[in-house]
């Protein structure tokens, strides 16, 4: 195997300002070095699991250990979507299946109006979730695959992902549809250094987008040089899903990364 690709998410798929995924591509040899360095940093700080929220509060006086982690060779790709875009699609009745479900009348159910409305709400919520993962999340995965491994043989890489905001088997199915055969979902991210690094990256990028000064400094010092193909015309990094739906202000905001 030539590469491991670790991924974690930040934000919620259907609310908030951004839903983003960080993707970290690293060779197995370099990953072993990364794993040792992260274990050492956790020991030094007493942190059980490295996450951006806890990590950023323990950066001070740990520059040597942090520099060591980021001196290892790996690449970062960021994919992100804006939840309000998806919500706008829902409001504009872009999906026939949702219009059909919303049109169900109480008399079409044997349980009465209250029962019918409760069932409708649950089914519609599940349908919206499925639509997001079938279109938006699939685009996150597809773009990451193209950017990170392109047409490399499936046996030459493995995607290792923190537990997603959907059923594990559903995420794996979507990844398979994108041509990724080797996928592993990790439920104990505290034991997987690659996912811990992906969490730090995702959290930092998300807070930088919100204007957090500390995140901006960390990005410029440690992450920017790892960003893959930032100026690509086909898959710029960070990569906005359904870029054509973004306003000029939303597009311009990404200039802070370049």
C-alpha positions as CSV (number, residue, x, y, z in Angstrom):
1,X,0.0,0.0,0.0
2,X,1.4,3.4,-1.0
3,X,-0.9,5.8,0.9
4,X,-3.3,6.2,3.8
5,X,-5.9,8.9,3.6
6,X,-7.4,10.0,6.9
7,X,-10.5,12.1,7.1
8,X,-12.5,13.9,9.8
9,X,-15.4,16.5,9.6
10,X,-16.2,19.7,11.3
11,X,-19.6,21.3,11.4
12,X,-23.1,19.8,10.8
13,X,-24.4,18.7,7.5
14,X,-27.7,20.6,7.7
15,X,-27.0,23.7,9.9
16,X,-24.4,26.3,10.8
17,X,-22.0,28.1,8.6
18,X,-19.9,25.3,7.1
19,X,-19.7,21.6,6.9
20,X,-16.2,20.6,6.0
21,X,-13.9,17.6,5.7
22,X,-10.2,17.5,6.0
23,X,-8.3,14.8,4.1
24,X,-4.7,13.9,5.1
25,X,-2.7,11.8,2.6
26,X,0.4,10.2,4.0
27,X,2.7,7.2,3.3
28,X,2.7,4.2,5.7
29,X,6.3,4.9,6.6
30,X,5.7,8.6,7.4
31,X,2.5,7.7,9.2
32,X,4.5,5.5,11.7
33,X,6.7,8.6,12.4
34,X,3.6,10.7,12.8
35,X,2.0,8.2,15.2
36,X,5.0,8.2,17.4
37,X,5.2,12.0,17.5
38,X,1.5,12.3,18.4
39,X,1.8,9.7,21.1
40,X,4.7,11.7,22.6
41,X,2.8,15.0,22.4
42,X,-0.3,13.4,24.1
43,X,2.0,12.1,26.8
44,X,3.6,15.5,27.3
45,X,0.3,17.4,27.5
46,X,-1.8,14.7,29.3
47,X,-4.4,14.9,26.5
48,X,-6.2,11.6,25.9
49,X,-7.3,12.5,22.4
50,X,-5.9,15.2,20.2
51,X,-8.8,17.4,18.9
52,X,-8.5,21.0,17.8
53,X,-10.6,22.3,20.7
54,X,-8.3,20.8,23.3
55,X,-5.1,21.0,21.2
56,X,-5.3,24.8,20.7
57,X,-5.3,25.3,24.4
58,X,-2.1,23.3,24.8
59,X,0.0,24.8,22.0
60,X,2.0,27.2,24.2
61,X,5.5,25.9,25.0
62,X,5.0,22.9,22.8
63,X,6.4,24.3,19.6
64,X,9.2,21.7,19.2
65,X,6.7,18.8,19.4
66,X,4.2,20.5,17.1
67,X,6.9,21.4,14.6
68,X,8.1,17.8,14.6
69,X,4.6,16.6,13.6
70,X,4.2,19.1,10.8
71,X,7.7,18.5,9.5
72,X,6.6,15.0,8.4
73,X,5.7,14.8,4.7
74,X,2.0,14.6,4.0
75,X,-0.6,16.5,2.0
76,X,-3.9,18.1,3.0
77,X,-7.1,18.6,1.0
78,X,-10.1,20.4,2.3
79,X,-13.7,20.0,0.9
80,X,-16.5,22.1,2.3
81,X,-20.2,22.8,1.7
82,X,-22.5,25.5,3.0
83,X,-25.6,24.1,4.8
84,X,-27.8,27.1,3.8
85,X,-27.3,26.1,0.1
86,X,-28.8,22.7,0.8
87,X,-31.6,24.3,2.9
88,X,-32.3,26.6,0.0
89,X,-32.7,23.6,-2.3
90,X,-35.1,22.1,0.1
91,X,-37.2,25.3,0.4
92,X,-37.3,25.6,-3.4
93,X,-38.7,22.1,-3.7
94,X,-35.8,20.9,-5.8
95,X,-36.5,17.2,-4.9
96,X,-39.5,15.4,-6.2
97,X,-39.4,12.7,-3.5
98,X,-39.8,15.4,-0.8
99,X,-42.7,17.0,-2.6
100,X,-44.4,13.6,-2.7
101,X,-43.9,13.0,1.0
102,X,-45.1,16.4,2.0
103,X,-48.2,15.9,0.0
104,X,-49.4,12.9,2.0
105,X,-52.8,13.6,3.5
106,X,-54.1,12.4,6.9
107,X,-56.8,10.3,5.2
108,X,-54.1,8.3,3.5
109,X,-53.0,6.9,6.9
110,X,-54.9,4.7,9.3
111,X,-53.4,6.4,12.3
112,X,-55.1,9.8,12.1
113,X,-53.7,13.3,11.6
114,X,-51.3,13.4,14.6
115,X,-49.8,10.0,13.7
116,X,-49.5,10.9,10.1
117,X,-47.7,14.2,10.7
118,X,-45.3,12.5,13.2
119,X,-44.5,9.8,10.6
120,X,-44.2,12.3,7.8
121,X,-41.7,14.5,9.8
122,X,-39.5,11.5,10.5
123,X,-39.6,10.2,7.0
124,X,-38.9,13.6,5.5
125,X,-36.0,14.2,7.9
126,X,-34.5,10.8,6.9
127,X,-35.1,11.6,3.2
128,X,-33.3,15.0,3.5
129,X,-30.4,13.3,5.3
130,X,-30.2,10.7,2.5
131,X,-30.4,13.3,-0.2
132,X,-27.5,15.3,1.4
133,X,-25.3,12.2,1.6
134,X,-26.2,11.0,-1.9
135,X,-25.4,14.4,-3.5
136,X,-23.3,16.6,-1.3
137,X,-21.3,14.1,0.7
138,X,-20.7,12.1,-2.4
139,X,-19.2,15.2,-4.0
140,X,-16.9,15.7,-1.0
141,X,-15.7,12.1,-1.4
142,X,-15.4,12.1,-5.2
143,X,-13.5,15.4,-5.3
144,X,-11.1,14.2,-2.6
145,X,-10.5,11.0,-4.4
146,X,-9.7,12.8,-7.7
147,X,-7.4,15.3,-5.9
148,X,-5.5,12.8,-3.8
149,X,-5.3,9.6,-5.7
150,X,-6.8,10.2,-9.2
151,X,-6.7,7.0,-11.1
152,X,-4.2,5.1,-8.9
153,X,-5.0,1.4,-8.4
154,X,-7.5,0.8,-5.5
155,X,-5.1,-1.5,-3.8
156,X,-2.5,1.2,-3.5
157,X,-4.4,3.3,-0.9
158,X,-6.9,3.1,2.0
159,X,-9.4,5.7,3.2
160,X,-9.6,5.8,7.0
161,X,-12.5,7.9,8.3
162,X,-13.8,9.0,11.7
163,X,-17.4,7.9,12.4
164,X,-19.6,10.0,10.0
165,X,-22.9,11.7,10.6
166,X,-24.7,8.9,8.9
167,X,-24.7,5.1,9.1
168,X,-21.2,3.7,8.6
169,X,-22.5,1.3,6.0
170,X,-24.1,4.1,4.0
171,X,-20.9,6.1,4.0
172,X,-18.9,3.1,2.8
173,X,-21.5,2.5,0.1
174,X,-21.1,6.0,-1.2
175,X,-17.3,5.8,-1.1
176,X,-17.6,2.5,-3.1
177,X,-19.7,4.2,-5.7
178,X,-16.9,6.8,-6.0
179,X,-14.5,4.0,-6.9
180,X,-12.9,3.7,-3.4
181,X,-12.9,0.0,-2.4
182,X,-10.7,0.1,0.6
183,X,-12.5,2.1,3.3
184,X,-12.2,1.8,7.1
185,X,-14.5,3.5,9.6
186,X,-12.9,4.2,12.9
187,X,-15.1,4.4,16.0
188,X,-12.2,5.0,18.4
189,X,-10.5,8.0,16.9
190,X,-8.3,8.6,20.0
191,X,-6.4,5.5,18.9
192,X,-5.8,6.6,15.4
193,X,-3.2,9.4,15.1
194,X,-4.1,10.1,11.4
195,X,-7.7,11.0,12.4
196,X,-6.5,13.1,15.3
197,X,-4.4,15.1,12.9
198,X,-7.4,15.4,10.5
199,X,-9.5,16.7,13.4
200,X,-6.9,19.3,14.2
201,X,-6.8,20.4,10.6
202,X,-10.6,20.5,10.2
203,X,-11.1,22.4,13.4
204,X,-8.4,24.9,12.6
205,X,-9.7,25.5,9.1
206,X,-13.3,25.9,10.3
207,X,-12.3,28.5,13.0
208,X,-10.1,30.4,10.5
209,X,-13.1,30.7,8.3
210,X,-14.9,32.3,11.3
211,X,-12.1,34.8,11.7
212,X,-10.4,33.3,14.8
213,X,-7.0,34.8,15.0
214,X,-5.3,31.9,16.7
215,X,-6.5,29.5,14.0
216,X,-5.3,31.8,11.3
217,X,-1.8,31.9,12.8
218,X,-1.7,28.1,13.2
219,X,-2.8,27.7,9.6
220,X,-0.2,30.0,8.2
221,X,2.6,28.5,10.2
222,X,1.9,24.8,10.1
223,X,-0.9,23.9,7.6
224,X,-0.6,26.1,4.5
225,X,2.6,24.4,3.2
226,X,0.8,21.1,3.3
227,X,-2.2,22.2,1.2
228,X,-2.3,20.3,-2.1
229,X,-2.9,22.1,-5.4
230,X,-4.3,25.3,-3.9
231,X,-4.3,27.0,-7.2
232,X,-5.8,24.2,-9.3
233,X,-8.4,25.4,-11.8
234,X,-10.4,22.1,-11.7
235,X,-10.2,21.3,-8.0
236,X,-8.9,24.3,-6.0
237,X,-8.1,23.7,-2.4
238,X,-10.1,24.4,-0.2
239,X,-12.8,23.0,-2.5
240,X,-16.4,24.2,-2.3
241,X,-19.0,21.7,-3.2
242,X,-21.4,23.1,-5.9
243,X,-19.2,26.1,-6.4
244,X,-21.6,27.6,-8.9
245,X,-24.2,28.2,-6.2
246,X,-21.8,30.3,-4.1
247,X,-22.1,34.1,-3.9
248,X,-19.1,36.3,-4.8
249,X,-18.6,37.0,-1.1
250,X,-18.6,33.2,-0.2
251,X,-16.0,32.6,-2.9
252,X,-13.8,35.5,-1.9
253,X,-13.7,34.4,1.7
254,X,-11.5,31.5,0.7
255,X,-8.8,33.9,-0.4
256,X,-7.5,33.9,3.2
257,X,-6.0,30.4,2.6
258,X,-3.9,31.4,-0.4
